[in-house]
């Protein structure tokens, strides 16, 4: 639970900063592993 909330918080922060696309492109495999 806590881990999921942490991932969601990071995702929301990335969206707010507008860096989510950059992160997605840099580490697609890593991002997918976190999203799963």
C-alpha positions in Angstrom: 0.0 0.0 0.0 2.6 2.5 1.1 4.7 1.6 -1.9 1.8 2.3 -4.3 1.1 5.6 -2.6 4.7 6.6 -3.0 4.7 5.7 -6.7 1.5 7.7 -7.2 3.0 10.7 -5.4 6.1 10.5 -7.6 3.9 10.2 -10.7 1.8 13.2 -9.7 4.9 15.2 -8.9 6.4 14.4 -12.3 3.2 15.3 -14.1 3.1 18.6 -12.2 6.7 19.4 -13.2 6.0 18.3 -16.7 9.0 15.9 -16.7 6.9 12.6 -17.0 7.4 12.4 -20.7 11.2 13.0 -20.4 11.4 10.3 -17.7 9.3 7.9 -19.7 11.6 8.3 -22.7 14.8 8.0 -20.7 13.8 4.9 -18.8 10.7 3.2 -20.3 11.5 -0.2 -18.9 12.2 1.2 -15.4 9.0 3.2 -15.5 7.0 0.2 -16.6 8.4 -1.9 -13.7 7.3 0.9 -11.3 3.9 1.2 -12.9 3.1 -2.5 -12.7 
